[in-house]
């Protein structure tokens, strides 16, 4: 085991301060190799997809998990395994957003959603697919506007998801106890935008 989490967290916070002076939008996560600074230039269709998913989950959470919301951000962390991630959408108790500090403890997270970016698909399909089950997050949905495909991963056991359900745009997607309609989802254009 390399650096301890507190050290990585301190480096991540320094990177975030540094990133504020850079042009463009940057995100900092702590992955298997430690803190990573990544440029996030995302197409409008990325934001549109996140927005549609959040709206649908928020409506259903009122009855399935009162007090929970689907939020865009915040960071989630699991210090014991040394990981911090910034999902595109996360299902958490609304009350945790009133607490002090930067990141939500991963044990509070019911589900995460990632929309694959044109520039860095491996982050969602490889690294986060390893990190989220290791963090104990029960449901992980990967939406890929490059291909118009969706994967729902669930049933984490011994640090990996044991179930994967594939869907395509237009399907009604079963995501844990919720259903996500995808007929309005848009694929990226020719240049990945």
VOBA-1610 file (N, C-alpha, C; in pm, whole numbers, padded with zeros to 5 digits, always signed):
BEGIN
Unk+00086-00121+00000Unk+00000+00000+00000Unk+00088+00123+00000Unk+00066+00213-00095Unk+00150+00332-00108Unk+00121+00436-00002Unk+00114+00558-00048Unk+00088+00672+00038Unk-00040+00655+00118Unk-00045+00709+00239Unk-00171+00697+00313Unk-00271+00799+00260Unk-00398+00773+00290Unk-00505+00852+00229Unk-00497+00999+00267Unk-00462+01028+00393Unk-00456+01168+00436Unk-00356+01246+00353Unk-00241+01184+00322Unk-00140+01250+00238Unk-00196+01272+00097Unk-00261+01167+00041Unk-00316+01180-00094Unk-00423+01289-00098Unk-00503+01295+00008Unk-00610+01394+00017Unk-00551+01536+00018Unk-00441+01553+00093Unk-00375+01683+00101Unk-00320+01724-00037Unk-00262+01628-00108Unk-00211+01656-00243Unk-00327+01691-00336Unk-00437+01615-00324Unk-00554+01642-00408Unk-00605+01784-00385Unk-00606+01827-00259Unk-00655+01962-00229Unk-00561+02069-00286Unk-00429+02043-00281Unk-00333+02136-00343Unk-00355+02141-00494Unk-00379+02025-00556Unk-00406+02021-00700Unk-00532+02100-00735Unk-00635+02090-00648Unk-00759+02164-00674Unk-00735+02314-00671Unk-00654+02360-00575Unk-00621+02503-00566Unk-00545+02545-00692Unk-00449+02462-00734Unk-00371+02489-00855Unk-00463+02495-00977Unk-00557+02400-00985Unk-00646+02390-01101Unk-00734+02514-01117Unk-00765+02580-01004Unk-00849+02700-01010Unk-00782+02812-01091Unk-00648+02809-01099Unk-00577+02913-01175Unk-00562+02877-01323Unk-00595+02754-01359Unk-00579+02710-01498Unk-00702+02747-01580Unk-00681+02758-01710Unk-00794+02780-01801Unk-00875+02651-01811Unk-01004+02663-01830Unk-01087+02545-01852Unk-01132+02480-01722Unk-01203+02371-01736Unk-01258+02300-01620Unk-01172+02179-01591Unk-01132+02162-01465Unk-01047+02051-01424Unk-01110+01979-01307Unk-01083+01850-01297Unk-01131+01776-01181Unk-01015+01699-01120Unk-01022+01676-00991Unk-00920+01598-00921Unk-00988+01476-00860Unk-00930+01358-00883Unk-00979+01235-00822Unk-00859+01160-00765Unk-00885+01067-00674Unk-00779+00981-00625Unk-00811+00840-00671Unk-00731+00793-00766Unk-00751+00660-00824Unk-00645+00563-00778Unk-00629+00451-00849Unk-00534+00348-00806Unk-00389+00396-00802Unk-00357+00497-00887Unk-00219+00546-00887Unk-00201+00673-00804Unk-00303+00711-00727Unk-00294+00831-00644Unk-00372+00946-00705Unk-00344+01071-00658Unk-00421+01186-00706Unk-00397+01213-00855Unk-00506+01242-00927Unk-00499+01267-01071Unk-00574+01396-01102Unk-00509+01484-01178Unk-00571+01608-01225Unk-00610+01587-01371Unk-00737+01602-01403Unk-00783+01577-01540Unk-00863+01695-01592Unk-00840+01727-01718Unk-00918+01833-01780Unk-01054+01777-01819Unk-01159+01850-01788Unk-01293+01802-01819Unk-01357+01898-01918Unk-01344+01865-02046Unk-01415+01942-02149Unk-01526+01851-02196Unk-01647+01881-02155Unk-01755+01788-02182Unk-01858+01850-02276Unk-01903+01771-02374Unk-02006+01819-02466Unk-02136+01852-02393Unk-02215+01939-02452Unk-02345+01974-02392Unk-02431+01850-02373Unk-02418+01753-02464Unk-02502+01633-02454Unk-02467+01551-02330Unk-02345+01567-02279Unk-02307+01503-02153Unk-02393+01560-02041Unk-02398+01693-02033Unk-02479+01760-01930Unk-02627+01728-01946Unk-02673+01723-02071Unk-02814+01694-02096Unk-02854+01556-02046Unk-02765+01459-02064Unk-02792+01322-02019Unk-02795+01315-01867Unk-02697+01379-01803Unk-02694+01382-01656Unk-02824+01442-01603Unk-02866+01552-01664Unk-02986+01624-01622Unk-03110+01534-01630Unk-03125+01461-01740Unk-03241+01373-01758Unk-03243+01260-01656Unk-03126+01204-01629Unk-03118+01093-01532Unk-03150+01145-01392Unk-03092+01258-01354Unk-03117+01313-01220Unk-03266+01343-01199Unk-03328+01401-01301Unk-03470+01436-01289Unk-03554+01310-01266Unk-03527+01205-01344Unk-03605+01081-01332Unk-03582+01013-01196Unk-03457+01009-01152Unk-03429+00943-01024Unk-03488+01023-00908Unk-03477+01157-00914Unk-03534+01239-00807Unk-03684+01212-00790Unk-03756+01200-00901Unk-03901+01173-00893Unk-03928+01041-00822Unk-03850+00938-00856Unk-03874+00804-00799Unk-03824+00792-00655Unk-03717+00866-00622Unk-03662+00859-00486Unk-03763+00909-00382Unk-03852+00998-00423Unk-03954+01048-00329Unk-04031+00931-00267Unk-04056+00826-00346Unk-04129+00712-00290Unk-04038+00597-00249Unk-03928+00571-00324Unk-03843+00455-00287Unk-03752+00485-00169Unk-03696+00606-00163Unk-03601+00642-00057Unk-03623+00787-00014Unk-03732+00814+00060Unk-03758+00952+00102Unk-03636+01010+00174Unk-03605+01135+00141Unk-03488+01199+00204Unk-03363+01186+00120Unk-03368+01104+00015Unk-03253+01090-00075Unk-03274+01173-00201Unk-03162+01215-00263Unk-03168+01286-00390Unk-03060+01231-00483Unk-03076+01263-00611Unk-02972+01234-00708Unk-02901+01366-00736Unk-02778+01378-00688Unk-02703+01504-00696Unk-02596+01496-00804Unk-02561+01610-00861Unk-02448+01619-00954Unk-02326+01657-00873Unk-02234+01565-00852Unk-02135+01583-00746Unk-02206+01547-00620Unk-02154+01562-00503Unk-02019+01603-00465Unk-01918+01489-00480Unk-01795+01515-00440Unk-01695+01408-00436Unk-01740+01301-00337Unk-01703+01177-00366Unk-01726+01070-00268Unk-01591+01007-00237Unk-01573+00967-00112Unk-01443+00911-00075Unk-01457+00788+00012Unk-01355+00703+00006Unk-01346+00583+00088Unk-01201+00576+00137Unk-01172+00643+00251Unk-01033+00652+00297Unk-00966+00516+00317Unk-01041+00415+00361Unk-00980+00285+00390Unk-00914+00223+00267Unk-00972+00245+00148Unk-00909+00191+00028Unk-00837+00301-00052Unk-00836+00423+00004Unk-00760+00531-00058Unk-00815+00578-00191Unk-00947+00597-00198Unk-01007+00641-00324Unk-01098+00762-00302Unk-01093+00855-00398Unk-01187+00967-00401Unk-01229+00984-00547Unk-01359+00986-00570Unk-01412+00999-00706Unk-01516+01109-00712Unk-01535+01164-00832Unk-01635+01268-00855Unk-01730+01216-00963Unk-01836+01143-00922Unk-01927+01087-01022Unk-02009+01198-01089Unk-02063+01165-01207Unk-02151+01261-01274Unk-02281+01278-01198Unk-02329+01171-01134Unk-02449+01180-01051Unk-02437+01074-00941Unk-02491+01106-00826Unk-02477+01019-00710Unk-02605+01023-00627Unk-02653+00907-00583Unk-02774+00900-00500Unk-02731+00894-00354Unk-02767+01000-00280Unk-02724+01015-00140Unk-02837+01077-00058Unk-02828+01064+00077Unk-02924+01137+00160Unk-02900+01287+00144Unk-03008+01363+00122Unk-02992+01508+00102Unk-02923+01573+00222Unk-02945+01520+00341Unk-02890+01579+00463Unk-02737+01584+00463Unk-02669+01490+00393Unk-02522+01492+00396Unk-02468+01617+00329Unk-02548+01681+00242Unk-02501+01802+00176Unk-02498+01921+00271Unk-02555+01906+00390Unk-02549+02012+00490Unk-02430+01998+00583Unk-02358+01884+00573Unk-02245+01861+00662Unk-02124+01942+00616Unk-02029+01962+00710Unk-01904+02029+00675Unk-01819+01936+00590Unk-01717+01995+00527Unk-01619+01915+00454Unk-01649+01907+00306Unk-01561+01837+00235Unk-01568+01834+00089Unk-01638+01711+00035Unk-01605+01594+00091Unk-01648+01470+00028Unk-01750+01396+00114Unk-01834+01320+00045Unk-01933+01234+00111Unk-01869+01097+00133Unk-01891+01040+00251Unk-01842+00905+00279Unk-01914+00807+00187Unk-01838+00721+00120Unk-01895+00628+00021Unk-02001+00536+00082Unk-01994+00512+00213Unk-02094+00424+00276Unk-02234+00485+00272Unk-02244+00616+00245Unk-02374+00683+00237Unk-02435+00677+00096Unk-02356+00626+00000Unk-02395+00635-00142Unk-02471+00510-00185Unk-02593+00530-00236Unk-02673+00416-00285Unk-02636+00377-00427Unk-02603+00477-00511Unk-02580+00449-00652Unk-02498+00562-00713Unk-02425+00528-00821Unk-02351+00628-00897Unk-02380+00611-01046Unk-02370+00724-01118Unk-02390+00725-01262Unk-02272+00796-01325Unk-02216+00738-01430Unk-02112+00804-01509Unk-02156+00809-01654Unk-02139+00927-01716Unk-02160+00944-01858Unk-02021+00943-01920Unk-01995+00849-02009Unk-01860+00834-02065Unk-01823+00960-02143Unk-01702+01011-02117Unk-01656+01129-02190Unk-01587+01084-02317Unk-01590+01169-02421Unk-01528+01129-02548Unk-01378+01105-02532Unk-01314+01177-02438Unk-01168+01174-02431Unk-01112+01064-02343Unk-01187+01020-02240Unk-01127+00926-02145Unk-01223+00814-02104Unk-01262+00728-02199Unk-01360+00623-02165Unk-01308+00521-02064Unk-01177+00495-02063Unk-01125+00392-01973Unk-01148+00423-01826Unk-01154+00553-01796Unk-01175+00593-01657Unk-01304+00532-01603Unk-01412+00535-01682Unk-01542+00483-01636Unk-01550+00331-01647Unk-01494+00276-01756Unk-01508+00132-01782Unk-01408+00045-01707Unk-01294+00101-01668Unk-01192+00019-01604Unk-01168+00063-01460Unk-01118+00187-01442Unk-01081+00230-01308Unk-01201+00241-01215Unk-01306+00312-01259Unk-01421+00332-01171Unk-01500+00203-01153Unk-01495+00116-01255Unk-01562-00014-01244Unk-01492-00101-01139Unk-01368-00070-01107Unk-01298-00137-00998Unk-01321-00065-00865Unk-01323+00069-00869Unk-01331+00147-00745Unk-01469+00145-00681Unk-01576+00159-00760Unk-01708+00172-00701Unk-01752+00046-00624Unk-01732-00076-00676Unk-01769-00191-00594Unk-01679-00206-00472Unk-01551-00168-00486Unk-01459-00173-00371Unk-01503-00074-00263Unk-01569+00035-00305Unk-01622+00133-00209Unk-01754+00084-00147Unk-01807-00027-00199Unk-01932-00082-00145Unk-02057-00020-00203Unk-02046+00046-00320Unk-02162+00111-00381Unk-02242+00006-00460Unk-02370-00006-00427Unk-02451-00119-00476Unk-02483-00113-00625Unk-02498+00007-00680Unk-02543+00020-00819Unk-02458+00122-00894Unk-02413+00084-01013Unk-02331+00173-01096Unk-02381+00164-01240Unk-02422+00279-01294Unk-02469+00285-01433Unk-02370+00364-01517Unk-02326+00302-01629Unk-02237+00367-01725Unk-02318+00395-01852Unk-02331+00523-01885Unk-02404+00562-02006Unk-02301+00610-02107Unk-02305+00553-02228Unk-02202+00584-02326Unk-02262+00650-02451Unk-02259+00785-02457Unk-02316+00855-02572Unk-02233+00837-02700Unk-02115+00778-02690Unk-02036+00749-02811Unk-02103+00638-02891Unk-02160+00541-02819Unk-02213+00419-02882Unk-02364+00403-02864Unk-02425+00484-02776Unk-02567+00468-02748Unk-02596+00343-02667Unk-02500+00306-02581Unk-02517+00187-02496Unk-02509+00223-02349Unk-02565+00134-02267Unk-02571+00155-02123Unk-02538+00023-02056Unk-02460+00028-01948Unk-02434-00091-01866Unk-02477-00059-01724Unk-02550-00153-01663Unk-02584-00140-01521Unk-02510-00250-01447Unk-02427-00209-01352Unk-02350-00303-01272Unk-02406-00306-01130Unk-02418-00425-01072Unk-02476-00437-00938Unk-02422-00560-00867Unk-02475-00584-00747Unk-02435-00698-00662Unk-02284-00702-00635Unk-02232-00598-00566Unk-02088-00600-00536Unk-02056-00714-00438Unk-01949-00785-00467Unk-01904-00894-00380Unk-01753-00902-00390Unk-01686-00900-00275Unk-01539-00909-00271Unk-01474-00807-00365Unk-01527-00685-00364Unk-01461-00577-00437Unk-01489-00570-00586Unk-01584-00652-00635Unk-01621-00635-00777Unk-01771-00659-00794Unk-01826-00603-00902Unk-01966-00627-00932Unk-01981-00765-00994Unk-02081-00839-00949Unk-02101-00974-01002Unk-02210-00979-01107Unk-02278-00866-01127Unk-02386-00865-01226Unk-02370-00745-01320Unk-02392-00771-01449Unk-02386-00665-01550Unk-02504-00682-01644Unk-02584-00577-01659Unk-02699-00581-01750Unk-02679-00475-01859Unk-02671-00519-01986Unk-02652-00425-02096Unk-02784-00374-02154Unk-02784-00249-02194Unk-02901-00187-02257Unk-02855-00101-02373Unk-02950-00058-02456Unk-02920+00040-02561Unk-03016+00158-02547Unk-02977+00272-02605Unk-03061+00391-02602Unk-03199+00355-02657Unk-03303+00399-02587Unk-03440+00367-02623Unk-03499+00268-02525Unk-03412+00190-02459Unk-03460+00092-02360Unk-03510+00163-02234Unk-03594+00091-02162Unk-03630+00128-02026Unk-03531+00054-01935Unk-03444+00127-01867Unk-03331+00068-01796Unk-03366+00045-01649Unk-03350-00078-01604Unk-03370-00112-01463Unk-03241-00081-01389Unk-03247+00015-01299Unk-03128+00059-01224Unk-03161+00048-01076Unk-03123-00064-01014Unk-03165-00088-00877Unk-03317-00088-00872Unk-03375-00018-00774Unk-03521-00014-00763Unk-03586+00089-00856Unk-03506+00154-00940Unk-03557+00262-01024Unk-03558+00221-01171Unk-03633+00297-01249Unk-03638+00275-01394Unk-03600+00406-01463Unk-03509+00397-01559Unk-03465+00516-01631Unk-03504+00502-01779Unk-03589+00593-01825Unk-03628+00596-01966Unk-03518+00666-02045Unk-03473+00604-02154Unk-03358+00658-02227Unk-03392+00706-02367Unk-03521+00708-02401Unk-03558+00743-02539Unk-03516+00885-02577Unk-03502+00974-02478Unk-03462+01113-02508Unk-03310+01132-02509Unk-03234+01028-02471Unk-03089+01042-02465Unk-03033+01066-02605Unk-02930+01149-02613Unk-02868+01181-02741Unk-02724+01130-02746Unk-02688+01074-02860Unk-02549+01032-02878Unk-02464+01153-02913Unk-02331+01142-02890Unk-02241+01248-02932Unk-02243+01258-03084Unk-02210+01377-03135Unk-02203+01397-03279Unk-02075+01340-03338Unk-02051+01369-03461Unk-01936+01311-03534Unk-01804+01334-03464Unk-01782+01455-03416Unk-01652+01486-03356Unk-01651+01455-03207Unk-01745+01371-03162Unk-01751+01338-03020Unk-01811+01450-02937Unk-01900+01530-03000Unk-01958+01641-02924Unk-02110+01633-02919
//
